[in-house]
Amino acid sequence: MKPTIINHPFHVIKLNYCSEGPLSTLEQEAITKYVELHNGSQSYKELLTRLHIYYTSTDIILLHCQITFNNLQNEYLLLTPMLHYLQEGGPLTDSEIASIDESERVCYDTQPLLTQLHSFNNKYDNYIEDLRVTEQEFATVEKQKEKLDQLFDVFEERYLFPIITDYKNRAIDFCPLQENFDDFRSAFSDLTDFADSLYDARATFLDQHILLHNKIVELDKDILSLFAAINGDAN
């Protein structure tokens, strides 16, 4: 029988045969499980890569939200000079407005603020949705790693060892199989460093996300207070 070479994207599978006889049921199943284990490893690698790209795009992702947030905050600041007058006595009459120093005077036109608020909400909602999906995927990383570690152990126990210990009655040459398996497991172990860099990238991302989130929470309170004062709902 000719050697089997499968150019799998995660790791090349190479099997040699020491017999021209048919593969046993165990050997046929071993090859199927071996390919499945490679598929699972590739999926895990793709997950790490996808998440790493997202979390290392922090500057680009947050920059757009930050710019829109700054526009919103600027519109709010334009309306705040008269806030204490509103809070003390409710909506002002034209004559009361005219009596206020021009440096503290501002019109009641809240439309620019509402426009920026709408723009920011749309952008932030999209950002939060992407983050929610990404965080859901991230939550599966450790479980996928643990599951694959177990599958490596299962393959070694149920397929590799039986083929090695009964090599005289097997068609697959156990030496190349053992070598290929060790190579494969080493390639999988190398993903540990990549996973560590992912955790670091996520931690950096969340630090910046929390800073923006806290600013949003504070501005949200301020805007609610402003509109309550304008509407005469607060003293």
Buried (B, 14 or more C-beta within 10 A) or exposed (E): BEEEEEEBEBBBBBBBBBEEEEBBEBBEEBBEBBEEBBEBBBEBBEBBEBBBEBBBEBEEBBEEBBEBBEBBBEBBEBBBBBBEBBBEEBEBEEEEBEEBEEEEBBEEEBEBBEEBBEEBEEBBEEBEEEBEEBEEBBEEBEEBBEEBEEBBEEBBEBBBEBBBEEBEEBBBBBEBBBEBBEBBBEBBEEBEEEBEEBBEBBEEBBEBBEEBBEBBEEBEEBBEBBBBBBEEEBE
